[in-house]
C-alpha cells in the first residue's frame, strides 16, 4: 500500500508541474509508469493519465475562474426572458469556439483512445518509450515551426479556427503529443498573439478533460476512484495550482521545441542502445 501511495504521489507531482509546459504531461507520467513502475498495460496507462488530468483541471478552473464565469453567463443567458444586455462578441465567439473544438476533439480523442486500448499486443516498456519519443519529436518540430507571432485576438476567432483546433487537440490523445504544445503552436500559426493562444489553449482543456473522465473513467469508478488514486489527484491539483502562474509565464517566454526534440532523441536512442 505504501509503495502504491508513493507512486501516486510522484505521478501527481509530475502531472501538476508538466501540464503547464509544452512537453506532454501524459508522456511524462506514462514514461514514469512504464520505466519505473513497470506498468505496460495500455488501458491502465490511458486511464491513469486521464485521471491525473482531473487534478490540473481543477487548478486551471480556479486560475481561469473569471473567464469561465463569463462563458457560463453567456451560455445560460436567456435573450427573451432577461432584460440584461446580450453577451458581447468577445464572450460569444470564445464560447462557440469551445463548443465546436470540444465536440470535434472529443470524438477524435475517444476514437484514438478506444483504438489504442483495443490493440491486442504485448508491449514492452522499451516499445512504449520509443513510440512516445517519436511523438514528442513531432511535438518539438511543430513548436520550432512557429516563426512569427500574429496579432489576432479573441474577437477574431472564426469557425475555421474552431474546426482546425478541434482536430489538433484531438490528436493530443496520443501520449507524446503535447496538448498545450500542439494547440498553442497551431494558434500561433493561425496568427493569434501569444497571450490569446495560451489563454485559449488552456480554456480548451477544461471541457475535454472533464468529459473525458466522465465517459472513460466514471464507468469504472470502483477501480478509478480509490484512496491511493485520490492522493495522486490531490497532488496533481496542489502542485498544478502552485506552479500554473510561473510556468505559464515561462512557457510564453521560452520556446521548448529544442528541449523536446533533444529529449525525444535521447529517449529513442536509450531504447536502441
Backbone bond lengths (Angstrom), bond angles and torsions (degrees), N, CA, C in turn:
res aa  C-N    CA-C-N  psi(-1)  N-CA   C-N-CA  omega(-1)  CA-C   N-CA-C  phi
1 X - - - 1.468 - - 1.528 111.46 -
2 X 1.349 116.10 -42.50 1.458 120.07 -178.04 1.520 111.46 -64.84
3 X 1.339 117.23 -40.07 1.457 120.43 179.68 1.530 111.16 -65.71
4 X 1.332 117.25 -37.93 1.469 121.19 178.11 1.517 109.97 -67.80
5 X 1.324 115.99 -36.55 1.468 121.02 178.51 1.527 110.57 -63.66
6 X 1.320 116.44 -45.46 1.472 121.70 177.89 1.522 110.10 -63.47
7 X 1.324 116.43 -40.33 1.466 121.78 178.68 1.523 110.80 -59.15
8 X 1.334 116.33 -47.96 1.462 120.79 -179.45 1.530 111.53 -65.88
9 X 1.320 116.02 -36.83 1.463 120.67 179.05 1.530 110.41 -64.23
10 X 1.330 116.78 -44.35 1.469 121.73 179.19 1.529 110.18 -62.55
11 X 1.320 116.87 -46.09 1.465 121.33 -179.53 1.526 111.29 -63.04
12 X 1.333 116.62 -39.72 1.468 121.02 178.78 1.523 112.07 -64.19
13 X 1.329 116.28 -41.73 1.466 121.04 178.90 1.527 110.57 -63.84
14 X 1.334 116.29 -44.97 1.464 120.79 -179.87 1.527 110.97 -62.85
15 X 1.332 116.69 -44.11 1.460 120.48 177.74 1.525 111.27 -61.55
16 X 1.329 116.60 -44.53 1.462 121.44 -177.49 1.514 113.30 -62.18
17 X 1.325 116.90 -32.67 1.467 121.14 -178.15 1.530 111.66 -87.25
18 X 1.336 117.15 -45.82 1.469 119.85 -172.02 1.523 113.98 -80.42
19 X 1.331 118.06 -13.66 1.472 120.08 -179.07 1.522 111.73 -60.18
20 X 1.332 117.64 -31.97 1.471 120.86 -174.98 1.518 113.26 -90.49
21 X 1.328 116.65 1.44 1.458 121.03 178.37 1.529 109.29 -112.76
22 X 1.326 118.40 145.84 1.471 121.14 -177.43 1.526 113.05 -78.55
23 X 1.350 115.93 54.72 1.467 120.07 -178.34 1.521 111.68 -126.00
24 X 1.327 118.14 11.88 1.461 124.49 178.38 1.524 112.32 66.89
25 X 1.326 115.43 94.79 1.464 120.56 177.66 1.529 110.74 -64.45
26 X 1.340 116.65 -33.71 1.472 119.82 178.19 1.525 110.54 -62.92
27 X 1.341 116.01 -39.78 1.464 120.01 178.23 1.522 110.36 -63.49
28 X 1.326 117.04 -42.15 1.460 120.89 -177.87 1.530 111.53 -64.98
29 X 1.336 116.75 -47.01 1.473 119.28 179.97 1.531 110.72 -67.58
30 X 1.328 117.11 -37.09 1.468 120.45 179.02 1.529 110.85 -65.83
31 X 1.324 116.66 -40.89 1.465 120.30 178.37 1.530 111.34 -63.04
32 X 1.325 116.23 -41.30 1.460 119.79 178.59 1.529 110.64 -65.15
33 X 1.328 116.14 -45.32 1.471 119.68 -179.78 1.523 111.20 -62.74
34 X 1.329 116.52 -38.41 1.461 121.07 -176.30 1.523 112.67 -75.10
35 X 1.325 116.13 -47.76 1.466 120.18 -171.68 1.520 115.10 -90.41
36 X 1.325 117.50 -22.72 1.469 119.63 -177.91 1.529 113.03 -110.98
37 X 1.345 115.78 -28.82 1.463 118.57 -178.79 1.529 112.78 -112.19
38 X 1.345 116.08 5.32 1.464 122.87 174.69 1.535 113.63 55.43
39 X 1.320 116.60 38.17 1.463 121.52 176.09 1.525 107.68 -100.90
40 X 1.328 116.94 114.98 1.467 120.61 -178.41 1.529 112.45 -121.67
41 X 1.315 116.97 2.58 1.463 120.28 177.24 1.531 108.58 -71.51
42 X 1.344 116.57 116.54 1.461 121.70 -174.97 1.522 111.90 -57.94
43 X 1.328 116.67 -41.98 1.464 120.70 -178.45 1.522 111.33 -62.16
44 X 1.332 116.76 -43.25 1.470 120.83 178.99 1.516 110.47 -64.83
45 X 1.333 117.21 -42.81 1.465 121.65 -179.44 1.528 111.21 -60.41
46 X 1.343 116.63 -43.68 1.461 121.27 -178.83 1.513 111.40 -66.64
47 X 1.333 116.32 -48.45 1.465 120.36 -177.46 1.527 111.64 -65.67
48 X 1.329 117.19 -38.24 1.467 120.78 179.80 1.522 111.01 -66.40
49 X 1.334 116.80 -46.16 1.464 120.78 179.78 1.525 110.98 -62.03
50 X 1.327 116.80 -41.48 1.462 120.89 179.72 1.516 111.18 -66.34
51 X 1.322 117.16 -40.16 1.462 121.36 -179.62 1.526 111.21 -64.65
52 X 1.343 116.91 -40.97 1.458 120.31 179.21 1.527 111.55 -65.01
53 X 1.346 116.63 -28.23 1.461 120.32 176.69 1.528 111.57 -64.36
54 X 1.311 116.40 -21.07 1.461 119.49 179.51 1.528 110.79 -65.54
55 X 1.339 116.73 -32.60 1.462 120.17 177.67 1.506 111.78 -65.86
56 X 1.336 116.93 -46.35 1.466 120.20 178.78 1.533 110.98 -73.48
57 X 1.333 117.07 -20.83 1.466 120.53 173.00 1.529 109.75 -60.85
58 X 1.327 116.97 -48.32 1.466 120.54 -179.81 1.532 111.33 -67.16
59 X 1.336 116.46 -33.71 1.466 119.97 176.55 1.526 110.42 -64.79
60 X 1.341 117.06 -45.29 1.467 121.43 178.29 1.524 111.26 -66.94
61 X 1.331 116.06 -34.40 1.464 120.66 178.99 1.527 110.59 -62.27
62 X 1.317 116.58 -40.55 1.469 121.01 177.99 1.526 110.18 -70.43
63 X 1.326 116.59 -43.76 1.466 120.74 -177.68 1.528 111.72 -64.63
64 X 1.324 117.30 -39.47 1.466 122.03 -178.94 1.526 111.95 -100.97
65 X 1.326 116.98 27.21 1.466 120.83 -173.38 1.526 113.05 -58.61
66 X 1.333 118.29 -34.78 1.461 120.44 179.59 1.527 110.85 -67.15
67 X 1.325 116.08 -44.13 1.464 120.17 178.31 1.524 110.68 -63.01
68 X 1.336 115.93 -43.19 1.463 120.58 -178.77 1.523 110.33 -65.10
69 X 1.323 116.60 -39.22 1.475 120.33 179.38 1.518 110.83 -62.05
70 X 1.323 116.18 -44.14 1.469 120.15 179.64 1.531 111.05 -63.64
71 X 1.325 116.15 -40.86 1.454 120.24 -179.24 1.523 111.63 -67.08
72 X 1.331 116.36 -40.07 1.460 120.22 179.13 1.531 111.41 -67.08
73 X 1.320 116.00 -38.05 1.468 119.67 177.08 1.517 110.38 -62.04
74 X 1.316 115.72 -40.42 1.463 120.00 178.98 1.521 110.87 -67.30
75 X 1.344 116.19 -38.74 1.459 120.99 -177.62 1.527 111.89 -64.74
76 X 1.331 116.28 -40.46 1.460 119.92 -175.62 1.522 112.92 -100.19
77 X 1.322 116.42 10.95 1.456 120.26 179.76 1.531 110.15 -75.37
78 X 1.303 116.03 129.37 1.474 120.71 178.89 1.518 108.88 -101.75
79 X 1.327 116.49 116.79 1.462 120.25 -178.49 1.530 112.39 -68.74
80 X 1.304 116.27 -31.99 1.456 119.54 -174.11 1.521 112.50 -83.10
81 X 1.331 116.10 -43.50 1.456 119.59 -173.60 1.523 112.76 -87.17
82 X 1.323 116.49 -28.79 1.458 118.99 -176.12 1.519 111.44 -90.05
83 X 1.318 114.78 141.34 1.458 120.51 176.78 1.523 111.71 -92.99
84 X 1.333 115.69 -0.51 1.460 119.84 179.79 1.526 109.66 -71.67
85 X 1.330 116.60 155.90 1.466 119.93 178.35 1.524 110.93 -59.25
86 X 1.311 115.69 147.07 1.451 119.97 178.70 1.532 110.25 -66.78
87 X 1.336 116.25 152.23 1.467 118.48 178.95 1.520 111.21 -58.56
88 X 1.312 115.73 142.67 1.462 121.08 -179.02 1.520 109.80 -75.51
89 X 1.352 117.34 161.67 1.466 120.37 176.01 1.516 112.82 -57.75
90 X 1.349 117.34 -29.18 1.460 121.14 179.09 1.525 111.45 -63.90
91 X 1.350 117.03 -24.38 1.456 121.38 178.53 1.518 111.60 -97.52
92 X 1.334 116.41 -40.48 1.456 120.68 -176.64 1.530 112.27 -67.12
93 X 1.324 117.51 -41.35 1.463 120.23 -177.35 1.535 112.46 -65.39
94 X 1.349 119.06 -47.35 1.467 118.49 176.51 1.526 112.38 -61.18
95 X 1.346 117.13 -35.64 1.462 120.43 179.34 1.527 110.50 -64.10
96 X 1.327 116.64 -46.52 1.461 120.35 178.29 1.532 110.70 -63.50
97 X 1.338 115.20 -38.61 1.464 121.09 177.76 1.526 110.38 -59.43
98 X 1.329 117.77 -46.11 1.460 121.78 -178.28 1.524 111.72 -67.19
99 X 1.321 116.83 -38.09 1.474 119.86 179.53 1.527 110.71 -64.32
100 X 1.326 116.54 -47.36 1.468 120.67 -178.27 1.527 111.25 -66.21
101 X 1.339 116.88 -46.49 1.469 119.81 -178.64 1.527 111.36 -64.15
102 X 1.330 116.72 -37.20 1.469 120.39 -179.47 1.528 111.10 -66.42
103 X 1.325 117.37 -42.55 1.465 120.89 179.55 1.530 110.72 -62.92
104 X 1.337 115.80 -48.65 1.470 119.75 -177.12 1.521 111.19 -67.57
105 X 1.340 117.23 -49.72 1.465 119.91 -177.49 1.524 111.19 -68.37
106 X 1.336 117.09 -31.17 1.460 120.83 178.08 1.520 111.45 -64.40
107 X 1.323 116.11 -46.04 1.467 120.57 179.84 1.528 110.90 -65.67
108 X 1.334 116.32 -47.86 1.463 120.66 -178.93 1.527 110.94 -64.84
109 X 1.341 116.91 -44.75 1.460 120.96 -179.92 1.519 112.12 -62.58
110 X 1.338 116.35 -39.77 1.470 120.50 179.30 1.524 110.69 -64.66
111 X 1.337 116.58 -41.84 1.465 120.81 178.45 1.528 110.59 -62.43
112 X 1.345 116.15 -44.47 1.469 120.18 -179.54 1.524 111.01 -63.41
113 X 1.348 116.98 -45.99 1.464 120.82 -178.45 1.519 111.72 -64.84
114 X 1.332 116.34 -41.59 1.465 119.76 178.76 1.525 110.70 -64.17
115 X 1.332 115.54 -39.04 1.461 119.82 179.79 1.536 110.80 -65.53
116 X 1.337 115.59 -45.80 1.473 119.58 -179.80 1.525 110.48 -62.56
117 X 1.344 116.15 -42.91 1.466 120.85 -178.58 1.525 112.05 -65.39
118 X 1.341 116.22 -27.99 1.467 120.18 -176.10 1.523 113.41 -85.12
119 X 1.339 116.62 -7.79 1.470 119.82 -179.15 1.520 109.63 -66.26
120 X 1.308 115.68 118.50 1.463 121.01 -176.45 1.533 109.83 -95.29
121 X 1.346 114.48 71.17 1.448 120.18 -179.21 1.528 109.97 -131.46
122 X 1.320 115.59 147.10 1.456 120.70 175.18 1.528 107.84 -86.88
123 X 1.320 116.35 91.56 1.461 120.54 -177.10 1.520 110.60 -86.88
124 X 1.318 115.48 138.17 1.459 120.48 177.14 1.524 109.40 -95.46
125 X 1.317 115.61 167.43 1.453 120.42 177.70 1.516 112.03 -60.45
126 X 1.343 116.43 -37.05 1.465 120.89 -179.76 1.530 111.42 -66.10
127 X 1.330 116.18 -39.92 1.466 120.15 179.43 1.514 110.84 -63.72
128 X 1.331 116.28 -46.57 1.460 121.37 -179.97 1.521 110.15 -62.72
129 X 1.332 116.51 -42.73 1.465 121.16 179.60 1.520 111.06 -61.58
130 X 1.346 117.29 -42.78 1.460 121.17 -178.82 1.534 110.93 -65.13
131 X 1.317 117.19 -44.00 1.473 121.27 -179.50 1.527 110.54 -63.87
132 X 1.328 116.59 -43.18 1.466 120.22 178.44 1.531 109.97 -63.60
133 X 1.335 116.61 -41.00 1.463 120.21 177.27 1.516 111.49 -59.82
134 X 1.325 116.65 -40.07 1.459 121.79 178.77 1.526 111.14 -64.07
135 X 1.320 116.27 -42.92 1.467 120.40 179.97 1.534 111.31 -70.26
136 X 1.327 116.74 -35.31 1.460 120.36 175.56 1.529 110.42 -64.38
137 X 1.331 116.30 -34.22 1.460 121.49 176.82 1.530 110.11 -59.68
138 X 1.336 115.99 -41.03 1.468 121.35 177.08 1.523 110.17 -64.12
139 X 1.328 116.62 -43.43 1.463 121.54 179.08 1.524 111.46 -59.37
140 X 1.333 116.27 -47.76 1.465 120.27 179.60 1.508 112.51 -63.07
141 X 1.330 116.66 -41.33 1.463 120.52 178.86 1.507 112.56 -62.29
142 X 1.341 116.71 -39.56 1.463 120.55 178.82 1.522 111.03 -64.96
143 X 1.333 116.63 -41.14 1.466 119.78 -179.83 1.528 111.28 -64.71
144 X 1.326 117.08 -37.32 1.462 120.34 179.94 1.526 112.52 -74.02
145 X 1.329 116.46 -17.15 1.463 119.93 -179.51 1.527 112.52 -75.65
146 X 1.338 116.55 -14.28 1.460 120.34 179.37 1.524 109.05 -78.85
147 X 1.302 116.79 114.03 1.463 121.82 -176.66 1.522 112.37 -101.44
148 X 1.321 115.50 -48.71 1.461 119.60 -175.27 1.518 111.11 -119.39
149 X 1.297 115.97 144.16 1.456 121.31 176.69 1.528 109.41 -95.14
150 X 1.316 114.85 136.86 1.461 119.21 -175.77 1.510 113.83 -89.05
151 X 1.316 114.73 -171.38 1.462 121.71 -177.17 1.525 112.60 -119.11
152 X 1.338 117.44 1.20 1.459 119.91 -177.90 1.526 110.72 -68.67
153 X 1.358 114.88 145.14 1.463 121.00 -179.57 1.527 109.81 -122.58
154 X 1.345 116.66 -175.04 1.460 121.88 -178.69 1.523 112.48 -54.32
155 X 1.312 116.54 -38.75 1.457 121.44 -176.57 1.523 111.43 -65.86
156 X 1.350 116.71 -18.09 1.469 120.97 -175.96 1.528 113.55 -93.72
157 X 1.333 118.33 3.97 1.460 121.08 -177.74 1.525 110.66 -65.20
158 X 1.328 115.78 133.73 1.462 122.07 177.59 1.529 109.60 -118.81
159 X 1.339 115.90 165.14 1.464 120.22 179.95 1.529 111.81 -61.41
160 X 1.324 116.87 -32.17 1.473 120.32 178.58 1.529 110.34 -63.41
161 X 1.340 117.04 -35.72 1.466 120.78 176.07 1.526 110.30 -63.69
162 X 1.321 115.51 -42.67 1.466 120.97 -178.56 1.518 111.10 -61.69
163 X 1.327 116.86 -45.68 1.467 121.57 -179.45 1.523 110.57 -64.30
164 X 1.315 116.37 -46.22 1.461 121.68 -178.67 1.528 110.58 -62.40
165 X 1.320 116.79 -45.92 1.473 120.72 -178.67 1.519 111.45 -70.26
166 X 1.319 117.22 -30.44 1.455 119.97 176.77 1.518 111.40 -61.17
167 X 1.341 115.88 -44.11 1.466 120.41 179.11 1.527 111.19 -66.95
168 X 1.328 117.15 -42.91 1.464 119.01 -177.94 1.530 111.59 -66.71
169 X 1.335 117.28 -38.92 1.465 119.09 178.36 1.526 110.49 -67.49
170 X 1.319 116.88 -35.23 1.459 120.43 178.19 1.518 112.25 -61.25
171 X 1.337 117.01 -34.41 1.467 121.46 179.40 1.527 111.78 -66.10
172 X 1.337 116.67 -21.13 1.461 120.69 -179.23 1.525 111.75 -71.07
173 X 1.335 117.30 -2.80 1.462 119.96 172.97 1.528 110.27 -65.31
174 X 1.327 116.03 -20.61 1.467 120.97 175.79 1.531 108.79 -78.35
175 X 1.334 118.92 118.81 1.466 120.26 179.26 1.522 110.73 -64.31
176 X 1.306 116.90 119.64 1.461 122.03 -174.90 1.511 110.09 124.53
177 X 1.340 116.07 -26.41 1.458 120.89 171.89 1.523 107.02 -89.55
178 X 1.308 116.50 107.83 1.466 120.89 -178.22 1.520 110.35 -68.32
179 X 1.341 116.27 121.92 1.462 120.30 -179.17 1.519 110.64 -62.06
180 X 1.331 116.10 -49.55 1.463 118.97 179.75 1.522 111.01 -66.70
181 X 1.344 116.58 -39.37 1.454 120.22 -179.29 1.515 112.73 -62.59
182 X 1.348 117.10 -46.42 1.455 120.45 -176.29 1.525 112.03 -74.29
183 X 1.343 117.21 -34.76 1.469 118.68 -179.30 1.527 111.83 -76.42
184 X 1.331 117.19 -41.26 1.469 119.81 177.46 1.529 109.95 -64.07
185 X 1.325 117.06 -44.97 1.463 120.57 179.62 1.526 110.82 -61.05
186 X 1.328 116.69 -41.59 1.469 120.56 179.65 1.523 110.87 -64.97
187 X 1.320 116.83 -41.81 1.464 120.60 178.32 1.528 111.01 -64.04
188 X 1.326 116.60 -39.41 1.464 119.92 177.72 1.529 110.92 -67.53
189 X 1.339 116.42 -38.88 1.456 120.18 177.14 1.523 111.48 -64.22
190 X 1.341 116.15 -27.13 1.461 120.91 177.73 1.538 110.96 -91.23
191 X 1.341 114.97 18.05 1.468 124.11 169.62 1.539 114.99 71.91
192 X 1.339 117.36 24.90 1.466 119.01 171.30 1.519 108.57 -82.07
193 X 1.340 117.20 151.08 1.460 118.63 177.33 1.526 109.62 -73.15
194 X 1.334 116.87 160.96 1.457 120.82 -171.73 1.520 113.68 -63.15
195 X 1.334 117.71 -36.43 1.462 120.80 179.70 1.516 110.74 -64.85
196 X 1.324 117.09 -46.11 1.462 121.68 178.67 1.523 110.70 -64.28
197 X 1.330 117.25 -41.25 1.456 121.67 -178.88 1.529 110.94 -61.23
198 X 1.324 116.67 -45.41 1.458 121.08 -178.91 1.527 110.77 -66.70
199 X 1.316 115.97 -42.82 1.468 121.03 -179.44 1.526 111.29 -64.05
200 X 1.340 116.89 -47.56 1.456 120.99 179.81 1.524 111.60 -64.42
201 X 1.317 117.06 -38.85 1.452 121.28 -178.61 1.523 111.65 -58.74
202 X 1.330 115.86 -46.49 1.459 118.19 -177.98 1.520 112.70 -77.80
203 X 1.318 118.27 -28.49 1.466 119.78 172.97 1.530 109.93 -65.51
204 X 1.339 116.70 -36.08 1.460 121.53 177.68 1.529 111.86 -62.01
205 X 1.337 115.96 -30.46 1.467 119.32 -175.50 1.523 112.50 -72.00
206 X 1.326 117.88 -26.64 1.466 121.00 -172.52 1.528 113.08 -62.22
207 X 1.335 119.48 -58.42 1.462 118.14 -177.90 1.516 114.14 -66.27
208 X 1.339 117.74 -34.91 1.462 119.60 -176.21 1.524 111.41 -71.31
209 X 1.328 117.91 -37.14 1.468 120.77 177.74 1.524 110.26 -67.67
210 X 1.320 116.96 -43.24 1.463 121.32 179.87 1.527 110.79 -62.63
211 X 1.330 116.40 -49.53 1.464 120.40 -179.11 1.528 111.74 -66.19
212 X 1.336 116.64 -35.58 1.459 120.40 178.24 1.517 111.61 -61.03
213 X 1.322 116.27 -42.69 1.464 120.05 178.86 1.523 111.74 -70.15
214 X 1.327 116.76 -34.99 1.466 120.03 178.86 1.535 110.72 -65.14
215 X 1.325 116.67 -45.38 1.461 120.21 -175.28 1.525 114.03 -81.94
216 X 1.343 117.48 -31.69 1.459 119.71 -174.51 1.527 113.99 -103.17
217 X 1.328 117.73 -34.51 1.467 119.79 -176.31 1.523 113.92 -101.18
218 X 1.325 117.21 -31.95 1.462 119.68 -177.71 1.523 113.06 -61.41
219 X 1.356 119.47 -38.48 1.468 118.70 177.42 1.525 113.61 -60.27
220 X 1.336 117.58 -26.60 1.469 121.79 178.09 1.518 110.53 -107.21
221 X 1.319 115.71 42.75 1.468 121.07 -172.85 1.522 112.60 -58.78
222 X 1.325 117.49 -33.82 1.463 120.83 -177.69 1.516 111.99 -64.52
223 X 1.338 116.68 -35.52 1.467 120.15 -178.97 1.529 112.25 -93.92
224 X 1.331 116.65 -23.81 1.469 120.46 -177.44 1.522 111.71 -82.55
225 X 1.330 116.80 -49.65 1.461 121.34 -175.57 1.524 110.35 -93.01
226 X 1.333 115.28 78.89 1.455 120.84 176.05 1.522 109.44 -106.60
227 X 1.319 115.69 172.19 1.469 120.35 -179.80 1.521 110.93 -59.62
228 X 1.330 116.43 -45.00 1.465 119.90 -177.59 1.531 111.66 -70.49
229 X 1.335 117.15 -38.08 1.464 119.23 -179.88 1.532 110.93 -67.61
230 X 1.325 116.56 -31.45 1.468 119.91 177.51 1.530 110.96 -67.84
231 X 1.328 116.75 -30.09 1.471 120.32 175.28 1.527 109.29 -63.43
232 X 1.332 116.07 -44.06 1.461 120.34 176.47 1.513 111.62 -62.13
233 X 1.318 116.23 -40.28 1.465 121.52 178.96 1.524 111.21 -62.74
234 X 1.333 116.28 -45.27 1.462 120.90 179.55 1.530 111.32 -65.47
235 X 1.331 117.17 -38.15 1.473 121.03 177.38 1.523 110.32 -65.16
236 X 1.328 116.06 -41.53 1.462 120.83 177.89 1.527 110.64 -61.16
237 X 1.331 116.12 -43.02 1.463 121.12 179.50 1.526 111.58 -66.42
238 X 1.332 116.62 -48.96 1.466 121.41 -175.83 1.526 111.63 -62.99
239 X 1.325 116.84 -49.30 1.463 120.00 -178.95 1.523 111.00 -72.11
240 X 1.328 117.20 -31.85 1.454 120.40 175.92 1.510 111.80 -63.95
241 X 1.327 116.10 -45.33 1.461 120.88 -179.73 1.519 111.44 -67.17
242 X 1.340 116.15 -35.33 1.465 120.52 -177.91 1.526 112.99 -73.28
243 X 1.341 116.61 -25.89 1.468 119.36 -172.98 1.526 114.70 -111.25
244 X 1.321 118.18 -10.16 1.462 120.47 -171.63 1.529 113.17 -57.70
245 X 1.322 117.98 -44.82 1.458 120.31 -175.31 1.530 111.47 -65.45
246 X 1.323 116.39 -49.47 1.468 120.30 -177.21 1.521 111.75 -67.22
247 X 1.327 117.80 -43.01 1.453 120.71 -175.91 1.524 112.47 -73.68
248 X 1.327 117.53 -31.12 1.459 119.59 175.95 1.532 110.16 -68.74
249 X 1.325 116.22 -36.45 1.466 120.05 175.36 1.523 110.17 -64.71
250 X 1.330 115.44 -41.60 1.465 120.81 -179.74 1.528 110.93 -65.16
251 X 1.338 116.59 -43.36 1.463 120.08 -177.93 1.520 112.21 -67.53
252 X 1.348 116.47 -22.32 1.458 119.99 177.58 1.527 111.23 -79.11
253 X 1.328 116.68 -29.13 1.458 121.26 -176.74 1.528 112.88 -88.97
254 X 1.326 116.07 -29.09 1.465 120.13 -173.14 1.520 110.22 -115.02
255 X 1.325 116.13 134.55 1.459 121.19 173.08 1.528 107.86 -86.87
256 X 1.327 116.03 112.41 1.463 120.69 -176.77 1.527 112.82 -84.23
257 X 1.324 117.17 7.31 1.456 121.09 -175.67 1.515 113.87 -55.45
258 X 1.349 116.65 -48.98 1.461 119.64 -178.53 1.522 111.67 -65.36
259 X 1.333 116.00 -39.17 1.469 120.07 178.12 1.528 110.17 -60.46
260 X 1.330 116.50 -45.51 1.464 120.98 -178.88 1.526 110.48 -64.35
261 X 1.347 117.08 -42.57 1.463 120.65 179.66 1.534 111.73 -61.79
262 X 1.328 116.27 -47.01 1.472 120.65 -179.25 1.525 110.39 -64.18
263 X 1.337 116.22 -43.32 1.462 121.24 179.28 1.525 110.33 -61.88
264 X 1.331 116.23 -42.13 1.464 121.11 179.74 1.528 111.01 -63.50
265 X 1.331 116.71 -43.44 1.469 120.29 179.97 1.528 111.34 -64.95
266 X 1.335 116.90 -40.38 1.464 120.57 178.34 1.524 111.18 -63.07
267 X 1.337 115.52 -38.47 1.462 119.73 178.55 1.524 110.88 -63.41
268 X 1.320 116.40 -47.35 1.465 120.53 -178.07 1.536 111.45 -66.57
269 X 1.337 115.87 -37.80 1.468 119.71 178.06 1.529 111.69 -66.83
270 X 1.333 116.06 -37.30 1.472 119.83 -179.72 1.522 111.50 -63.25
271 X 1.329 116.34 -28.74 1.462 121.04 178.74 1.523 110.78 -78.31
272 X 1.337 116.79 -37.12 1.453 121.91 -175.46 1.531 112.82 -78.16
273 X 1.328 115.58 -27.82 1.480 119.31 -177.42 1.537 110.23 -72.31
